[in-house]
Protein backbone atom coordinates (compact mmCIF):
# COMPACT_ATOMS: atom_id res chain seq x y z
CA UNK A 1 0.00 0.00 0.00
CA UNK A 2 1.20 3.56 -0.73
CA UNK A 3 1.05 6.59 1.57
CA UNK A 4 -0.24 9.04 -1.05
CA UNK A 5 -4.04 9.31 -0.83
CA UNK A 6 -6.62 9.33 -3.55
CA UNK A 7 -8.35 12.71 -3.05
CA UNK A 8 -12.00 13.19 -4.05
CA UNK A 9 -12.69 16.92 -4.56
CA UNK A 10 -16.15 18.52 -4.70
CA UNK A 11 -17.85 21.85 -4.03
CA UNK A 12 -21.06 21.14 -2.13
CA UNK A 13 -23.69 23.03 -0.15
CA UNK A 14 -26.15 20.21 0.51
CA UNK A 15 -26.84 16.52 -0.20
CA UNK A 16 -27.42 15.51 -3.81
CA UNK A 17 -26.59 12.93 -6.44
CA UNK A 18 -22.92 13.91 -6.70
CA UNK A 19 -22.55 13.72 -2.94
CA UNK A 20 -24.17 10.29 -2.87
CA UNK A 21 -21.75 9.05 -5.54
CA UNK A 22 -18.74 10.47 -3.67
CA UNK A 23 -19.87 8.68 -0.51
CA UNK A 24 -20.31 5.39 -2.34
CA UNK A 25 -16.90 5.66 -4.02
CA UNK A 26 -15.05 6.76 -0.87
CA UNK A 27 -16.67 3.98 1.17
CA UNK A 28 -15.85 1.32 -1.41
CA UNK A 29 -12.22 2.42 -1.62
CA UNK A 30 -11.91 2.60 2.17
CA UNK A 31 -13.36 -0.89 2.62
CA UNK A 32 -10.70 -2.17 0.28
CA UNK A 33 -7.96 -0.38 2.25
CA UNK A 34 -7.13 2.20 -0.39
CA UNK A 35 -5.84 5.53 1.02
CA UNK A 36 -8.76 7.94 0.54
CA UNK A 37 -9.65 11.51 1.49
CA UNK A 38 -12.67 13.67 0.64
CA UNK A 39 -11.95 17.38 0.20
CA UNK A 40 -14.70 20.03 0.21
CA UNK A 41 -13.61 23.14 -1.69
CA UNK A 42 -15.50 25.39 0.73
CA UNK A 43 -17.36 25.03 4.02
CA UNK A 44 -20.90 26.39 3.59
CA UNK A 45 -22.21 25.24 6.97
CA UNK A 46 -20.86 24.08 10.30
CA UNK A 47 -21.33 20.45 9.37
CA UNK A 48 -22.05 19.09 5.91
CA UNK A 49 -24.51 16.16 6.21
CA UNK A 50 -22.15 14.00 4.17
CA UNK A 51 -19.37 14.45 6.74
CA UNK A 52 -21.21 12.34 9.33
CA UNK A 53 -21.57 9.45 6.88
CA UNK A 54 -17.95 9.71 5.76
CA UNK A 55 -16.71 9.77 9.36
CA UNK A 56 -18.76 6.67 10.12
CA UNK A 57 -17.10 4.98 7.14
CA UNK A 58 -13.65 5.94 8.43
CA UNK A 59 -12.96 8.37 5.57
CA UNK A 60 -10.87 11.47 6.25
CA UNK A 61 -12.65 14.76 5.49
CA UNK A 62 -11.00 18.12 4.80
CA UNK A 63 -12.56 21.56 4.25
CA UNK A 64 -10.86 24.36 2.31
CA UNK A 65 -11.64 28.08 2.38
CA UNK A 66 -12.95 28.30 -1.17
CA UNK A 67 -9.86 29.82 -2.79
CA UNK A 68 -7.66 28.51 -5.57
CA UNK A 69 -4.62 29.47 -3.50
CA UNK A 70 -5.51 27.09 -0.65
CA UNK A 71 -6.54 24.33 -3.04
CA UNK A 72 -3.17 24.61 -4.76
CA UNK A 73 -1.30 24.59 -1.42
CA UNK A 74 -3.28 21.57 -0.20
CA UNK A 75 -2.58 19.55 -3.35
CA UNK A 76 1.08 20.62 -3.34
CA UNK A 77 1.48 19.51 0.29
CA UNK A 78 -0.60 16.34 0.01
CA UNK A 79 0.78 15.13 -3.34
CA UNK A 80 -2.18 12.80 -3.93
CA UNK A 81 -1.78 9.70 -6.01
CA UNK A 82 -4.81 10.85 -8.00
CA UNK A 83 -7.07 13.91 -7.71
CA UNK A 84 -10.62 12.80 -8.62
CA UNK A 85 -12.93 15.78 -9.15
CA UNK A 86 -16.73 15.93 -9.17
CA UNK A 87 -18.90 18.79 -10.48
CA UNK A 88 -18.03 21.64 -12.84
CA UNK A 89 -16.26 23.89 -10.30
CA UNK A 90 -14.17 21.10 -8.76
CA UNK A 91 -13.41 19.71 -12.23
CA UNK A 92 -12.16 23.02 -13.62
CA UNK A 93 -10.16 24.16 -10.59
CA UNK A 94 -8.82 20.67 -9.93
CA UNK A 95 -7.33 20.51 -13.43
CA UNK A 96 -5.57 23.85 -12.89
CA UNK A 97 -3.84 22.72 -9.69
CA UNK A 98 -3.18 19.30 -11.18
CA UNK A 99 -1.40 20.94 -14.11
CA UNK A 100 0.65 23.19 -11.81
CA UNK A 101 1.70 20.33 -9.53
CA UNK A 102 1.90 17.52 -12.11
CA UNK A 103 -0.79 15.52 -10.30
CA UNK A 104 -2.93 13.01 -12.26
CA UNK A 105 -6.51 14.28 -12.48
CA UNK A 106 -9.65 12.26 -13.16
CA UNK A 107 -12.95 14.13 -13.59
CA UNK A 108 -16.44 12.65 -13.44
CA UNK A 109 -19.28 14.33 -15.35
CA UNK A 110 -22.52 13.65 -13.48
CA UNK A 111 -25.23 16.04 -14.61
CA UNK A 112 -27.49 15.55 -17.58
CA UNK A 113 -28.58 19.20 -17.32
CA UNK A 114 -26.10 21.74 -18.67
CA UNK A 115 -27.94 24.55 -16.88
CA UNK A 116 -28.66 28.08 -18.08
CA UNK A 117 -26.95 31.46 -17.90
CA UNK A 118 -23.81 31.50 -15.80
CA UNK A 119 -24.05 27.79 -14.95
CA UNK A 120 -24.16 26.91 -18.64
CA UNK A 121 -21.00 29.00 -19.18
CA UNK A 122 -19.25 27.16 -16.32
CA UNK A 123 -20.36 23.82 -17.76
CA UNK A 124 -18.91 24.76 -21.15
CA UNK A 125 -15.61 25.74 -19.49
CA UNK A 126 -15.64 22.40 -17.69
CA UNK A 127 -16.02 20.52 -20.96
CA UNK A 128 -13.42 22.55 -22.86
CA UNK A 129 -10.81 22.14 -20.11
CA UNK A 130 -11.38 18.39 -19.92
CA UNK A 131 -8.36 17.89 -22.20
CA UNK A 132 -6.33 18.27 -18.98
CA UNK A 133 -7.85 15.21 -17.29
CA UNK A 134 -8.99 11.65 -17.76
CA UNK A 135 -12.77 11.80 -17.92
CA UNK A 136 -15.61 9.57 -16.77
CA UNK A 137 -19.22 9.99 -17.92
CA UNK A 138 -22.17 8.22 -16.32
CA UNK A 139 -24.23 7.72 -19.48
CA UNK A 140 -23.57 7.42 -23.21
CA UNK A 141 -25.52 10.59 -24.10
CA UNK A 142 -22.76 12.68 -22.52
CA UNK A 143 -20.33 11.39 -25.17
CA UNK A 144 -21.96 13.86 -27.57
CA UNK A 145 -20.62 16.79 -25.56
CA UNK A 146 -17.23 18.46 -25.84
CA UNK A 147 -15.68 16.13 -23.27
CA UNK A 148 -12.20 14.89 -24.11
CA UNK A 149 -12.07 11.11 -24.70
CA UNK A 150 -14.75 10.18 -22.15
CA UNK A 151 -14.96 6.74 -20.58
CA UNK A 152 -18.46 5.57 -19.67
CA UNK A 153 -18.76 4.10 -16.18
CA UNK A 154 -22.15 4.03 -14.50
CA UNK A 155 -22.90 5.23 -11.00
CA UNK A 156 -23.09 2.43 -8.45
CA UNK A 157 -24.45 1.73 -4.99
CA UNK A 158 -24.01 -0.75 -2.17
CA UNK A 159 -26.98 -3.04 -1.68
CA UNK A 160 -28.64 -2.90 1.75
CA UNK A 161 -29.75 -6.04 3.50
CA UNK A 162 -33.04 -7.27 2.13
CA UNK A 163 -36.02 -6.09 4.15
CA UNK A 164 -39.65 -6.91 3.61
CA UNK A 165 -41.80 -3.80 3.29
CA UNK A 166 -45.31 -3.14 2.12
CA UNK A 167 -45.03 0.53 1.15
CA UNK A 168 -47.70 1.79 -1.21
CA UNK A 169 -46.75 5.46 -1.66
CA UNK A 170 -45.74 6.78 -5.06
CA UNK A 171 -42.67 8.92 -4.46
CA UNK A 172 -40.63 11.76 -5.89
CA UNK A 173 -37.15 12.12 -4.36
CA UNK A 174 -35.06 15.05 -5.51
CA UNK A 175 -34.39 18.74 -5.59
CA UNK A 176 -37.52 20.83 -6.08
CA UNK A 177 -36.20 22.65 -9.13
CA UNK A 178 -37.33 22.96 -12.73
CA UNK A 179 -34.98 20.39 -14.28
CA UNK A 180 -36.17 17.71 -11.82
CA UNK A 181 -39.82 18.21 -12.81
CA UNK A 182 -41.57 18.29 -9.40
CA UNK A 183 -44.40 20.25 -11.04
CA UNK A 184 -44.93 17.32 -13.41
CA UNK A 185 -45.07 15.00 -10.41
CA UNK A 186 -47.91 17.08 -8.96
CA UNK A 187 -49.76 16.84 -12.27
CA UNK A 188 -49.24 13.09 -12.18
CA UNK A 189 -50.76 12.96 -8.70
CA UNK A 190 -53.85 14.75 -9.98
CA UNK A 191 -54.32 11.90 -12.47
CA UNK A 192 -54.55 9.41 -9.56
CA UNK A 193 -56.48 11.16 -6.75
CA UNK A 194 -57.07 7.91 -4.84
CA UNK A 195 -53.37 7.11 -4.46
CA UNK A 196 -50.91 8.54 -1.94
CA UNK A 197 -47.99 10.55 -3.36
CA UNK A 198 -44.96 11.58 -1.28
CA UNK A 199 -42.54 14.32 -2.30
CA UNK A 200 -39.09 14.29 -0.64
CA UNK A 201 -36.68 17.18 -1.02
CA UNK A 202 -36.39 20.95 -0.97
CA UNK A 203 -35.54 23.64 -3.47
CA UNK A 204 -36.57 26.90 -5.14
CA UNK A 205 -39.97 25.61 -6.34
CA UNK A 206 -41.13 24.40 -2.91
CA UNK A 207 -43.43 27.34 -2.07
CA UNK A 208 -45.16 27.42 -5.45
CA UNK A 209 -45.68 23.67 -5.39
CA UNK A 210 -47.27 23.76 -1.95
CA UNK A 211 -49.59 26.58 -3.04
CA UNK A 212 -51.26 24.18 -5.48
CA UNK A 213 -52.67 22.20 -2.52
CA UNK A 214 -52.93 18.83 -4.22
CA UNK A 215 -54.81 16.83 -1.59
CA UNK A 216 -53.15 13.45 -2.17
CA UNK A 217 -49.57 14.79 -2.10
CA UNK A 218 -47.59 14.89 1.15
CA UNK A 219 -44.56 17.19 1.22
CA UNK A 220 -41.96 15.37 3.31
CA UNK A 221 -39.31 18.09 3.04
CA UNK A 222 -35.55 17.63 3.11
CA UNK A 223 -35.03 14.48 5.17
CA UNK A 224 -31.75 13.60 6.85
CA UNK A 225 -31.72 10.14 5.30
CA UNK A 226 -33.97 8.13 3.01
CA UNK A 227 -32.97 4.89 4.71
CA UNK A 228 -35.97 4.91 7.04
CA UNK A 229 -38.39 6.14 4.37
CA UNK A 230 -37.96 3.55 1.61
CA UNK A 231 -40.17 1.16 3.60
CA UNK A 232 -43.13 3.50 3.02
CA UNK A 233 -42.59 3.69 -0.73
CA UNK A 234 -43.85 1.23 -3.30
CA UNK A 235 -42.97 3.04 -6.53
CA UNK A 236 -40.52 5.80 -7.52
CA UNK A 237 -41.52 8.16 -10.32
CA UNK A 238 -38.83 10.29 -11.97
CA UNK A 239 -40.41 13.21 -13.82
CA UNK A 240 -37.17 15.04 -14.64
CA UNK A 241 -36.68 17.15 -17.74
CA UNK A 242 -32.92 16.39 -17.77
CA UNK A 243 -30.95 13.57 -16.12
CA UNK A 244 -27.56 11.89 -16.02
CA UNK A 245 -27.91 8.63 -14.13
CA UNK A 246 -29.76 9.59 -10.92
CA UNK A 247 -28.43 7.96 -7.79
CA UNK A 248 -31.94 7.94 -6.35
CA UNK A 249 -33.04 5.47 -9.04
CA UNK A 250 -30.22 3.12 -8.02
CA UNK A 251 -31.06 3.56 -4.32
CA UNK A 252 -34.73 2.80 -4.94
CA UNK A 253 -33.95 -0.36 -6.90
CA UNK A 254 -31.37 -1.45 -4.31
CA UNK A 255 -34.25 -1.30 -1.84
CA UNK A 256 -36.47 -3.34 -4.16
CA UNK A 257 -38.57 -0.42 -5.42
CA UNK A 258 -39.37 -0.29 -9.16
CA UNK A 259 -38.96 2.95 -11.11
CA UNK A 260 -41.12 4.69 -13.71
CA UNK A 261 -39.30 7.41 -15.63
CA UNK A 262 -39.02 9.31 -18.85
CA UNK A 263 -36.18 7.83 -20.98
CA UNK A 264 -33.46 10.33 -20.05
CA UNK A 265 -29.69 9.97 -19.63
CA UNK A 266 -28.72 6.53 -18.37
CA UNK A 267 -32.23 5.54 -17.26
CA UNK A 268 -33.12 3.55 -20.42
CA UNK A 269 -30.04 1.38 -19.74
CA UNK A 270 -31.05 0.89 -16.11
CA UNK A 271 -34.74 0.16 -16.62
CA UNK A 272 -35.86 -3.00 -18.41
CA UNK A 273 -39.50 -2.61 -19.37
CA UNK A 274 -41.72 -4.67 -17.11
CA UNK A 275 -38.75 -6.32 -15.36
CA UNK A 276 -37.64 -3.66 -12.87
CA UNK A 277 -39.73 -0.68 -13.94
CA UNK A 278 -41.02 1.18 -16.97
CA UNK A 279 -40.18 4.15 -19.17
CA UNK A 280 -42.72 6.35 -20.95
CA UNK A 281 -42.39 8.83 -23.82
CA UNK A 282 -40.80 12.10 -22.59
CA UNK A 283 -43.33 14.33 -20.85
CA UNK A 284 -46.24 11.91 -21.39
CA UNK A 285 -47.98 12.06 -18.01
CA UNK A 286 -51.01 10.20 -19.30
CA UNK A 287 -48.85 7.19 -20.15
CA UNK A 288 -47.04 7.45 -16.83
CA UNK A 289 -50.36 7.62 -14.98
CA UNK A 290 -51.53 4.47 -16.76
CA UNK A 291 -48.38 2.66 -15.66
CA UNK A 292 -48.84 3.81 -12.06
CA UNK A 293 -52.35 2.38 -12.16
CA UNK A 294 -51.06 -0.82 -13.76
CA UNK A 295 -48.43 -1.22 -11.01
CA UNK A 296 -51.07 -0.62 -8.35
CA UNK A 297 -53.28 -3.38 -9.80
CA UNK A 298 -50.55 -6.03 -9.82
CA UNK A 299 -50.92 -9.02 -7.47
CA UNK A 300 -48.56 -8.96 -4.50
CA UNK A 301 -46.67 -11.99 -5.79
CA UNK A 302 -45.85 -10.08 -9.01
CA UNK A 303 -44.78 -7.03 -7.01
CA UNK A 304 -42.42 -9.24 -5.03
CA UNK A 305 -40.94 -10.53 -8.28
CA UNK A 306 -40.47 -6.94 -9.46
CA UNK A 307 -38.77 -6.09 -6.18
CA UNK A 308 -36.31 -8.96 -6.50
CA UNK A 309 -35.60 -8.04 -10.12
CA UNK A 310 -34.70 -4.51 -9.00
CA UNK A 311 -32.18 -5.79 -6.48
CA UNK A 312 -30.78 -8.29 -8.98
CA UNK A 313 -30.22 -5.47 -11.49
CA UNK A 314 -28.19 -3.44 -9.01
CA UNK A 315 -26.19 -6.45 -7.83
CA UNK A 316 -25.38 -7.53 -11.36
CA UNK A 317 -24.70 -4.21 -13.10
CA UNK A 318 -24.52 -1.28 -10.66
CA UNK A 319 -22.65 -2.52 -7.58
CA UNK A 320 -19.17 -1.53 -6.43
CA UNK A 321 -17.91 -4.98 -7.44
CA UNK A 322 -18.93 -4.20 -11.01
CA UNK A 323 -17.95 -0.52 -11.38
CA UNK A 324 -15.07 0.31 -9.03
CA UNK A 325 -12.42 -1.80 -10.84
CA UNK A 326 -13.14 0.32 -13.93
CA UNK A 327 -12.61 3.53 -11.96
CA UNK A 328 -9.33 2.20 -10.58
CA UNK A 329 -8.27 1.38 -14.14
CA UNK A 330 -8.89 5.01 -15.13
CA UNK A 331 -6.77 6.11 -12.15
CA UNK A 332 -3.98 3.90 -13.47
CA UNK A 333 -4.26 5.47 -16.92
CA UNK A 334 -4.08 8.96 -15.44
CA UNK A 335 -0.92 8.08 -13.48
CA UNK A 336 0.68 6.46 -16.50
CA UNK A 337 -0.08 9.42 -18.79
CA UNK A 338 1.71 11.75 -16.36
CA UNK A 339 4.78 9.55 -16.80
CA UNK A 340 4.80 8.62 -13.14
CA UNK A 341 5.59 5.14 -11.83
CA UNK A 342 2.46 3.06 -11.40
CA UNK A 343 2.29 1.61 -7.86
CA UNK A 344 2.00 -2.14 -7.49
CA UNK A 345 -1.51 -1.77 -6.08
CA UNK A 346 -2.56 -0.73 -9.59
CA UNK A 347 -1.39 -3.96 -11.20
CA UNK A 348 -4.03 -5.66 -13.34
CA UNK A 349 -4.34 -8.57 -10.91
CA UNK A 350 -4.77 -6.23 -7.93
CA UNK A 351 -7.45 -4.25 -9.76
CA UNK A 352 -9.24 -7.47 -10.64
CA UNK A 353 -9.26 -8.74 -7.07
CA UNK A 354 -9.46 -5.50 -5.09
CA UNK A 355 -13.23 -5.19 -4.92
CA UNK A 356 -14.51 -8.63 -5.80
CA UNK A 357 -14.14 -10.14 -2.33
CA UNK A 358 -15.68 -7.36 -0.29
CA UNK A 359 -19.26 -7.24 1.06
CA UNK A 360 -21.55 -5.03 -0.99
CA UNK A 361 -24.27 -4.14 1.49
CA UNK A 362 -23.30 -0.76 2.95
CA UNK A 363 -26.43 1.39 3.50
CA UNK A 364 -26.82 4.41 1.22
CA UNK A 365 -25.93 7.86 2.61
CA UNK A 366 -28.04 10.86 3.58
CA UNK A 367 -27.60 12.39 0.15
CA UNK A 368 -30.35 10.24 -1.32
CA UNK A 369 -32.91 12.86 -0.27
CA UNK A 370 -31.89 15.02 -3.22
CA UNK A 371 -31.67 12.45 -6.02
Secondary structure, DSSP 4 states (H G I P E B T S, - for coil): --SSPEEEEE--SS--HHHHHHHHHHHHHHHTT--EEEEESB--SSS-HHHHHHHHTT-EEEE-BS-HHHHHHHHHHH--SEEEEESHHHHHHHHHHHHHHT--EEEEE--S---SHHHHHHHHHHHHGGGGSEEEESSGGGGGSS-TTEEE-----PPPPP------EEEEES--SGGGTHHHHHHHHHHTTTS-EEEE---TTHHHHHHT--TTEEEEES-S-STTTGGGEEEEEE--SS-S--HHHHHHHHTT-EEEEES-TTHHHHPPBTTTEEEESTT-HHHHHHHHHHHHHS-HHHHHHHHHHHHHHHHHHSSHHHHHHHHHHHHHHHHHHTTPPPPGGGSHHHHHHHTTTS---PPP-GGGGG-
